[in-house]
């Protein structure tokens, strides 16, 4: 059996691009991006992915679904994310949630005698 063409090769460029944003971001770079957001800069998809700690595809999907507003750069090729929406997502991702259990809301006297 002979494999012709590039059918046997994996798409290494795709694999490299999907993981690069999640693990190759230094804390200093992430803080620089956050400072740009606070200053009102509109970030490209890759920068949004870096600051949120998600993949580029997920960042693009969030823009497509309207979770993050965007505008197109001159020429209409590249998206730029609304900084207010990205900051909102960033603050939501850093919020700590706690639920109260039934034990926390029970009467301090213990069970009542029937």
C-alpha positions as CSV (number, residue, x, y, z in Angstrom):
1,X,0.0,0.0,0.0
2,X,1.4,3.4,-1.0
3,X,0.3,6.7,0.5
4,X,0.3,9.5,-2.0
5,X,0.4,13.2,-1.4
6,X,0.3,14.6,2.1
7,X,-2.5,12.4,3.5
8,X,-0.1,10.7,6.0
9,X,1.1,14.0,7.5
10,X,-0.4,15.6,10.5
11,X,-1.2,19.3,10.5
12,X,1.6,20.3,12.9
13,X,1.0,24.0,12.3
14,X,-2.6,23.7,13.6
15,X,-1.5,21.7,16.7
16,X,1.2,24.3,17.5
17,X,-1.2,27.2,17.1
18,X,-3.9,25.8,19.4
19,X,-1.5,25.1,22.3
20,X,0.8,28.1,22.0
21,X,-1.7,30.6,23.5
22,X,-2.4,28.5,26.6
23,X,1.1,27.6,27.7
24,X,3.6,30.0,26.1
25,X,2.4,33.2,27.7
26,X,4.6,34.7,30.4
27,X,3.0,36.5,33.4
28,X,4.7,39.7,32.2
29,X,3.1,39.4,28.8
30,X,-0.3,38.6,30.2
31,X,0.0,41.7,32.5
32,X,1.0,43.9,29.5
33,X,-2.1,42.7,27.7
34,X,-4.3,43.4,30.7
35,X,-2.8,46.9,30.9
36,X,-3.6,47.5,27.3
37,X,-7.2,46.4,27.9
38,X,-7.6,48.7,30.9
39,X,-6.3,51.5,28.6
40,X,-9.1,50.8,26.1
41,X,-7.0,49.0,23.4
42,X,-8.9,46.7,21.1
43,X,-7.0,43.4,21.0
44,X,-6.7,40.9,18.1
45,X,-8.0,37.3,18.6
46,X,-4.6,35.9,19.5
47,X,-4.1,38.5,22.2
48,X,-7.6,37.9,23.6
49,X,-6.8,34.2,23.8
50,X,-3.6,34.8,25.6
51,X,-5.1,37.2,28.2
52,X,-8.0,34.8,28.9
53,X,-5.9,31.6,28.8
54,X,-8.0,30.0,26.1
55,X,-7.2,28.9,22.5
56,X,-7.5,31.1,19.5
57,X,-10.4,29.1,18.1
58,X,-12.4,29.5,21.4
59,X,-11.7,33.3,21.4
60,X,-12.9,33.5,17.7
61,X,-16.0,31.5,18.6
62,X,-16.8,33.8,21.5
63,X,-16.7,36.7,19.1
64,X,-18.8,35.0,16.5
65,X,-21.5,34.1,19.1
66,X,-21.5,37.7,20.3
67,X,-20.2,37.0,23.8
68,X,-17.3,39.3,23.0
69,X,-18.1,42.3,20.7
70,X,-15.7,43.0,17.9
71,X,-14.9,45.3,15.0
72,X,-13.0,44.6,11.9
73,X,-9.7,46.3,11.1
74,X,-9.3,48.4,8.0
75,X,-9.6,46.0,5.1
76,X,-12.0,43.8,7.0
77,X,-9.7,40.9,7.5
78,X,-8.8,40.9,11.2
79,X,-11.1,41.1,14.2
80,X,-10.4,43.3,17.2
81,X,-12.2,42.5,20.5
82,X,-14.1,45.1,22.6
83,X,-11.9,45.7,25.6
84,X,-14.9,46.1,28.0
85,X,-16.2,42.6,27.0
86,X,-12.8,41.0,27.5
87,X,-12.3,42.7,30.9
88,X,-15.8,41.5,31.9
89,X,-14.9,37.9,31.0
90,X,-11.6,38.2,32.7
91,X,-13.2,39.4,35.9
92,X,-15.8,36.6,35.7
93,X,-13.1,34.0,35.3
94,X,-11.4,35.2,38.4
95,X,-14.5,35.4,40.6
96,X,-14.7,32.8,43.4
97,X,-18.1,31.2,43.8
98,X,-19.2,29.3,46.9
99,X,-22.4,27.5,47.5
100,X,-24.0,27.1,50.9
101,X,-24.8,23.6,52.0
102,X,-27.8,22.5,53.9
103,X,-25.6,22.1,57.0
104,X,-24.7,25.8,56.9
105,X,-28.3,26.9,56.9
106,X,-29.5,24.5,59.6
107,X,-30.8,25.8,62.9
108,X,-28.0,26.2,65.5
109,X,-30.2,24.5,68.2
110,X,-30.2,21.2,66.3
111,X,-33.2,19.1,65.5
112,X,-36.4,20.0,67.2
113,X,-38.2,17.5,69.4
114,X,-41.4,16.4,67.9
